[in-house]
Amino acid sequence: MDHIDTAIYATVHDSSIPAKEIASRVGMSHQVLLNKANAQNETHKLTLRESLAIQIATGTTRIHAAMGVELGVQSQPVDDESECGGLMKAVLSAAHQHGDVMRTIDDAMADNHLTARESAQCCKEIDEAVQALLALSRAVVLEQKKSRAQSEALRQTQAPGCVYGPGLVEPDGAEPAALKIAPREKDQKMGHAS
């Protein structure tokens, strides 16, 4: 059993969430999850997306950390929105950094000759622009997560089976009761009820 297998096993079996609940959250059967977490099982392994879903469901990053060891890279957690300051701030920062890159290259090439110092300055500005784009990417992902959470919260406040908006229907396909127009009492007495 290598460190990735150990991390997968620990994520599933040492979580504060029971394995059955993890399986339910990620949309697989309990037995399939146990098989895929079993290091001795050579035929059934987690896909990349399944391992991501399990880490999200359990709130742990053991599998990711083990993959980092294997790849020789180290990741650092991002503090939600505090790192990027929100989507619009990240967009403006990336645009500003892009402008700095263009200005630095334009200044460096004004004499049609790129010195070592000018090249180093260009690379520094490009690195800063790359970091700004990475922050923008994180901000987009965070914004999408917030939108998904807001949509889910809205969906949970709606009555079960009801669809709000164009094509309002009840679960049985009938017109929603709230929209049915009750016949006026006078029409009922005269036999004009619909």
N, C-alpha and C positions, 0 to 999 in steps of 0.2 A: 504494500500500500504506500503510494507516494504522498507528498504533502497536499496535492490537489484533491486526491481521494479522501484524505483525512479531513480536509476543510469541508468538502461536500457532506461527508458523514456527520461531522460536528454541527454543521448548519442545520441539518434536518433533525438530528437526534438530541442535540444539546440546547435547542431553542426553548425559550419559555412558552412557545406556542406548540401544541401537540402536532405531531406529524400529520394526523388526519386533517387538522385545520389548515396546515400549510398546503397540503394537497388540494383541498377545497379552494383555497384562495388562488392557487395557480392553475386551476382547471385540469387536474389530472387525478386519477384514482389513487387512493392511499397505497395500494400494493405496487402500482407502477412507480410511485415516488420512492418507496422503500427499495425496490429493485434497482432504480437508477442511482440511489445513494449507497448501494452495496459495492464496496471496492472489489469484492470477489467476483462480481458479475461482469464479465467481459463483453457481453452482447448488448446490454442496455445501459446507455450513458446519457447524462443530461445534455441537451443542446445548449448553446450559448444563451439563447433567449430564456430557456427554462431556468438556467442558473441565475440569470439576472432577476427573473420573476421571484424565485425563491429568496434571493437576497433582499429584494424589496419587501416581500411578505414578512420576513423574519427581522428585518432591520439590521442585519449583520452583513459585513463585507469580507468574511473569511475566504470565500472562494476567490474573490477579486484579489485579495492580498496574496493568496497562494499563486495565482496566475502571474502576479507582479514579480514574485520571487523567481518563478520559472523564466520569465522574460527579462529579468534583470532591471526592472523599473520599479519605482516607488511612487505611489499615489498619495495625495493629501486630500482629506475631505474638504468640501466647499461649504462655507457657512451660508447656505441658502442665498437670500437676496442681499445680505450684508456685504458680500464680496463684490457683487456687480452693481449694486445700487439701483436695480430696476432696469427694465428693458430700454426705456428711452435714454436713460443716462448711458447705458452700454452702447447704444447706437451712436450717440453723439461722441462718445469717447473713441469708438472705432473710426468714425469719420475724421475726427481731429488727428488721430494717429496716422491715418492714410494721407492726410494733407501734409503732415510733417515729413513722411517718407518722400512724397513727390517734391516738396520744397528742397529737402536735403539733396536729393539726386540732381535736381535742376541746378542748384548752387554748385554742386561738385562738378558737374559737367559743363559749366559756363565757359571754361577754357578748353573744352574738348579733351581733357586729360584727367584721369582719376588717380589721385595719389593714394598711398597706403592709409594715411590719416583720414582722407575723405571716404575711402572704402569702409574703414572701420566705423565712421560716423553713420554711413548709409546702413550698414548691417545693424548697428544699434537701434536706429529708427525702425528698421524692418522688424526686429525682434519685439520692440514695443508695440508695433502694429499687430503682430501675430498674437501677443498676449491680450491686446484689446479685442481682437476677433474671437479668441477663446472665451473671454469674459462675456462677449455678446452671445456666443453660442450657449453658454450656461444660462444666461438671462432668458433666452428664447425657450429653452427647456423648462426653466422654472415658471415662466409665464404660461406655458402650455399645461403644466401640472396644476397651476392655480385655476386655470380655466376649466380643466377637467373636474377638479374638486368642486368648483362652483356649480357646474352643470349637474354633477352628481347630487349635490345638496339640494338644488332646485328640483331635480327629478324625485327625490325622496319626499319632498313636501307636497307633491301632486297626488291626487287621489289615484289609487291603483287602477290600472286599466284605462284611465282617461288620457286622451291626447289633447293638448291645448294648442290651438292654432288652426290653420286651414284643415278642413276635413275632420272636424270634431266627431269622435265616435266613442261609444261605450264598448266594453268588452264583447258584448253580443252583436255589435255592429249597428245597434239602433241609435237613433238620434239621442243626444244627451238629454236627460230629464230636465235640466235647467233651461234648455233651449226650446223645449216643446211649448207650444202656445196653447194654453188652456182655452177651450171654447168659452165665450162669454155666456153668462147665465141666460141672457135674453135670447141668444141664438139656440141654446139647448131647448128652451121652452117652445120655440117656434119650429124645432125639428131641423135646424140648419147646422147641427154639430158636425164637425168633420171627422 
